[in-house]
Amino acid sequence: MKVGVIADDLTGANASGVKLVKQGFQATTIVHSANLPANSYFDAVIMDTDSRYIDQTIAKQRVRRAMNELVAWGAELFTKRIDSTFRGNIGAEIDEMLALLPTDAISVVMPSFPDSGRTMAGGYLLLDGVPLQETYVSKDPIAPITESFIPDLLTEQTTHKVGFVQLSTVMKAEPDILEAIQSEINKGHRVVVIDAVTTEQVENVATALTLLKQTVLCADPGPLTASYARAMLQKEQQNGTILVSVGSATSLTGEQLSYLIDKTGSTPVYVDPEQLASYTETWDEEVERATQAALDQAKSDRILIVTTHKNGQKLVPLKEKAVVEGKSADALAKRITDGLATISRKLLTQEQMTFAGCFTSGGDVTASVCALGRANGIALKDEVMPLAAYGTFDGGYFDGLPIVTKGGLIGDKKAIYECVKFIDQVTIKTGG
């Protein structure tokens, strides 16, 4: 998928380009009046029109020329990079781009850039918590901004009706966001302004936008564009299943799994650890049951979660079971991790499924997966976050398959989700 971005200044173009690179795209910026690259390996081009402070008519001419060049280059997804303080010919340039897109196209305007202190709540754009009109931009010598309510400010700049989705909706689930956006479209609003105060909210909006039937033109300082481009590429490529194998019993792991489930909509396959903590036939029976349950679940879930951790579940009384079975408590604990690893191996070696990678939580589970998969080890390549590593299996059944490993007590509630997202991004970069 090729992404074409039009920016009104070079610094902004570079900022958007870097965000796309972090999502796995090969991006380049093109200075005003320069030719597009002859190199074929770029899949994101950000064109600077140098039009922030020029006459509106000339700005529209430059945008039209840039759009035509991007179309000739083969761009499939178009976005507009806007200034995070809302300076420039924003409405006019959005209008020009919409005029060259399909007649059902809409523009979603999201000025928020939370990592840079730009947030929007109630339609008001805030810079480090201060309304736009009370900051330095109100004293801009060329184009001072004297209005903080973006829907009104944009209404003065565009020929289209402007809709608005407020923060209370953005804080809900993605289906609610989608419904609200569709409602604005149904009202005839071809430009829709959306609140956001966190990066997570920007990402949620981006995911919701992929479910719209209309062509979407993102207009933002970079975060929405990058998230939307990544989400659209993932939807297009359908990179294969990601196996999430979690054996850690910590409460933090429970929080991380809950967050992952909420974000992905996946239904976990729970493995009964008490049945695995045994050298009797219950071990084999539980392995087979869970494996089949996971295969069935994989028909509907791309993120396949297999775990022995279930909220409210009591810890297995290993010492008591050890007396009954005549084994040590440590030996029974290893039977649990070996069982989860065996289920993982059975899934990863299924011929009817394609895996993009896997995530394991807990050193014992990771070691068992490597041993049962006959891997020599893990070829380390990057750090996802402190104490969470990315690499590929070295040798064995899963040779070359991406894997991210993390300890059970590592990270905040988003940690497993971020690790899974990292695998997706790696898959995009390597082409599947």
GIDAMO-V829207 format. One record per pair of residues at least 12 apart in sequence whose C-alpha atoms are under 8 Angstrom apart, sorted by the first residue. I is the first residue (numbers start at 1). J is the second residue. Records with the same first field share a line. If there is no record, write none. Layout:
# GIDAMO-V829207
I = J  J
This chain:
# GIDAMO-V829207
1 = 43  75  76  77  233
2 = 43  44  74  75  76  77
3 = 43  44  45  75  76  77  78  79  229
4 = 44  45  46  47  70  75  76  77  78  79
5 = 44  45  46  47  78  79  80  81
6 = 46  47  48  49  63  66  67  78  79  80  81
7 = 46  47  48  49  50  80  81  82
8 = 48  49  50  51  52  81  82  88
9 = 48  49  50  51  52
10 = 29  31  48  50
12 = 81  82  83  221
13 = 29  46  47  48  81
14 = 29  46
15 = 222
16 = 46  81  221  222  223  225  226
17 = 29  44  45  46
19 = 222  223  226
20 = 44  225  226  229
23 = 226  227  230  425
24 = 230  425  426  428  429
25 = 42  43  44  428  429
26 = 41  42  43  44
27 = 42  43  44  45  46
28 = 42  44  45  46
29 = 45  46  47  48
30 = 45  46  47  48
31 = 47  48  49
32 = 47  48  49  50
33 = 49
36 = 69  73
45 = 70
47 = 66
49 = 62  63  66
51 = 88  89
52 = 87  88  89
53 = 88  89  142  143
56 = 89  92
59 = 89  93
60 = 92  93  96
63 = 93  96  97
64 = 96  97  100
67 = 97  100
77 = 217  229
78 = 217  218
79 = 217  218  219  225
80 = 94  217  218  219  220
81 = 219  220  221  222
82 = 111  219  220  221
83 = 111  220  221
84 = 111  112  113  118  220  221
85 = 111  118  125  127  132  137
86 = 111  145
87 = 143  144  145
88 = 143
89 = 157
90 = 154  157
91 = 154  155  156  157  158  159
92 = 157  158  159
94 = 107  158  219
95 = 158  159  160
98 = 217
101 = 215
102 = 215
104 = 214  215
105 = 190  214  215  216  217
106 = 185  190  191  192  214  215  216  217
107 = 190  191  192  216  217  218  219
108 = 191  192  193  194  216  217  218  219
109 = 191  192  193  194  218  219  220
110 = 193  194  195  196  218  219  220  221  224
111 = 125  219  220  221
112 = 125  195  196  197  202  220  221  223
113 = 199  221  222  223
114 = 197  198  199
115 = 199
117 = 129
118 = 197
119 = 195  196  197  198
120 = 195  196  197
121 = 166  167  195  196  197
122 = 166  167  195
123 = 148  149  150  151  164  166  193  194  195
124 = 148  149  150
125 = 148  149  150
126 = 148
131 = 148
132 = 145  146  147  148
133 = 145  146  147  148
150 = 193
151 = 163  164  193
160 = 189  190  191
161 = 188  189  190  191
162 = 189  190  191  192  193
163 = 184  185  189  190  191  192  193
164 = 184  192  193  194
165 = 180  181  184  192  193  194  195
166 = 194  195
167 = 194  195  196
170 = 194  195  196  201  204  205
171 = 201
173 = 204
174 = 204  205  207  208
175 = 208
177 = 205  208
178 = 205  208  209  211  212
182 = 212
199 = 223
202 = 223  224  227
203 = 224  227  228
205 = 224
206 = 224  227  228  231
207 = 227  228  231
209 = 228
210 = 228  231  232  235
230 = 425
233 = 428
234 = 424  428
237 = 432
239 = 355  356  424  427  428  432
240 = 302  353  354  355  356
241 = 298  301  302  303  304  353  354  355  356  357
242 = 302  303  304  355  356  357  358  359  420
243 = 303  304  305  306  344  355  357  358  359
244 = 303  304  305  306  307  358  359  360  420
245 = 305  306  307  340  341  344  358  359  360  361
246 = 305  306  307  308  309  359  360  361  362  365
247 = 307  308  309  337  340  360  361  362  365
248 = 308  309  361  362  408
249 = 308  309  408
250 = 408  409
252 = 408  409  412  413
253 = 309  408  409  413
254 = 309  310  311
255 = 413
256 = 412  413  414  415  416  417
257 = 413  416
259 = 413  414  417
260 = 414  416  417
263 = 417
264 = 303
266 = 301  302  303  304  305
267 = 297  301  304  305
268 = 304  305  306  307
269 = 290  293  294  297  304  305  306  307
270 = 290  306  307  308  309  310
271 = 286  290  306  307  308  309  340
272 = 286  308
273 = 308  316  336
274 = 316  336
276 = 335  336  339
277 = 316  318  321  332  333  334  335  336
278 = 321  325  332  335
279 = 325  332  335
283 = 339
287 = 339  340  342  343
288 = 343
290 = 343
291 = 343  346  347
294 = 306  347
295 = 347
307 = 340
308 = 340
318 = 332  333
334 = 364
337 = 364  365  368
338 = 365  368  369
340 = 365
341 = 365  366  368  369  372
342 = 369  372
344 = 369
345 = 369  372  373
348 = 398
349 = 397  398
356 = 401  402  423  424  427  432
357 = 401  402  403  423
358 = 401  402  403  404  420  423
359 = 403  404  405  419  420
360 = 403  404  405  406
361 = 405  406  407  408
362 = 405  406  407  408
363 = 405  406  407
366 = 405
370 = 393
373 = 396  397  398
374 = 395  396  397
375 = 393  394  395  396  397  398  399
376 = 393  394  395  396
377 = 393  394  395
378 = 391  392  393  394
379 = 391  392  393  394
380 = 392
384 = 404  419  422
385 = 411
386 = 410  411
387 = 406  407  410
388 = 404  405  406  407  410  419
389 = 404  405  406
390 = 402  403  404  405
391 = 403  404
402 = 423
403 = 423
404 = 419  420  423
